[in-house]
Amino acid sequence: MADVAQLSTSLRRGTLEFCVLAMVEHEDRYGTEIVRRFGEERNLAASEGTIYPLLSRLRRVGWLDSKWSESPSGPPRRYYALTDTGRSALEHFRSEWVSFRQTVDRLVGTGGA
Amino acid sequence: MSSNKTDNAVAEYLHELELRLSGLPVLQRRELLAEIEAHISNERVERAVASESDVLELLERLGSPEIVAAAAYEEAGIGDTRRQVLAYAGATRAAVRPLPPIPPPPDSPPPAYAAGPFPPAAPFGQSSYAGYSPFDGPPPVVGPPFAPPPAPKQESSTGLRVVVGVAIAAVVFVLLGCLAGAFMLTSGAEVGEAPAPVVAPDQVQIERGGAPARGEEAVPPLPEQAVPAPTE
């Protein structure tokens, strides 16, 4: 009995973290940069401040690494990088996601043409 | 003047966030506060956020301290408050109804993330991980009155007690019911059925003088004679 208003929250849960991993897959990014990027996505829009606890967890489970570095303009920045386990978690998600999406599309009838 | 005001708004925001995070392990709390503070500074410098309304909008985008703190607790595996509220509601319903469906134990499941398939690898250089223990539940908090996790925690444990009490009462009730049923069955058999076969042959034999009961005669009179027998 998921409330309709809860739908996007539920969909975000469990997928948003892999969007974060993908965001730092090819280059390290600092927190504010990641948060801004998410702010541009309407469907993912959440309160920006909730991304930081997510980053914290991903770092604690060892999927992300982080290091502080000086910034030319403002305060020090904390840069996040994908670890090896994070990389394999992302790969695993990608294959799972494709089959998951296909199944849902088939059952819900959103496969399209 | 304006800069003072905006600084105040930021300081107030950070202060309230800190109060609400008091249930987190200290290093996680410090880490998050440092990040949020850096975020605000970054935005102010890099996006030239200066006016009071711009700063308020920046804070608005971050989300209220309440929202950010709730996310922090959830990601830390400490008291998903929504889940606890639901569990508490379930326990309250259970206390009102006599035979409730047992709600899930409020204390057990941390959010799926925390229990995830990955090992909680703990690279030791990462300081804020050191004090982190995801499954311990919220540490005892002496902190400010509106820190979220202690209150629901207490509520859910009283809820648990109520559920256990109701469950025990239900078991006792069912046992008593079984006993009473068994008692009624045995006593019912003594009164209603047992005498019939015992008394009837005697009377048949007395009346017929020990004559061998033939099938067609002995059986039909049996009920007629057996029924008045116990009443005499």
Boltz contact constraints between the chains, C-beta under 6 A:
constraints:
  - contact:
      token1: [A, 31]
      token2: [B, 35]
      max_distance: 6.0
  - contact:
      token1: [A, 32]
      token2: [B, 39]
      max_distance: 6.0
  - contact:
      token1: [A, 32]
      token2: [B, 42]
      max_distance: 6.0
  - contact:
      token1: [A, 47]
      token2: [B, 63]
      max_distance: 6.0
  - contact:
      token1: [A, 47]
      token2: [B, 67]
      max_distance: 6.0
  - contact:
      token1: [A, 48]
      token2: [B, 61]
      max_distance: 6.0
  - contact:
      token1: [A, 48]
      token2: [B, 62]
      max_distance: 6.0
  - contact:
      token1: [A, 49]
      token2: [B, 62]
      max_distance: 6.0
  - contact:
      token1: [A, 49]
      token2: [B, 63]
      max_distance: 6.0
  - contact:
      token1: [A, 49]
      token2: [B, 68]
      max_distance: 6.0
  - contact:
      token1: [A, 50]
      token2: [B, 71]
      max_distance: 6.0
  - contact:
      token1: [A, 52]
      token2: [B, 32]
      max_distance: 6.0
  - contact:
      token1: [A, 52]
      token2: [B, 35]
      max_distance: 6.0
  - contact:
      token1: [A, 53]
      token2: [B, 71]
      max_distance: 6.0
  - contact:
      token1: [A, 53]
      token2: [B, 72]
      max_distance: 6.0
  - contact:
      token1: [A, 53]
      token2: [B, 75]
      max_distance: 6.0
  - contact:
      token1: [A, 54]
      token2: [B, 75]
      max_distance: 6.0
  - contact:
      token1: [A, 57]
      token2: [B, 75]
      max_distance: 6.0
  - contact:
      token1: [A, 60]
      token2: [B, 129]
      max_distance: 6.0
  - contact:
      token1: [A, 61]
      token2: [B, 118]
      max_distance: 6.0
  - contact:
      token1: [A, 61]
      token2: [B, 120]
      max_distance: 6.0
  - contact:
      token1: [A, 62]
      token2: [B, 121]
      max_distance: 6.0
  - contact:
      token1: [A, 73]
      token2: [B, 45]
      max_distance: 6.0
  - contact:
      token1: [A, 74]
      token2: [B, 41]
      max_distance: 6.0
  - contact:
      token1: [A, 74]
      token2: [B, 42]
      max_distance: 6.0
  - contact:
      token1: [A, 74]
      token2: [B, 45]
      max_distance: 6.0
  - contact:
      token1: [A, 75]
      token2: [B, 38]
      max_distance: 6.0
  - contact:
      token1: [A, 75]
      token2: [B, 41]
      max_distance: 6.0
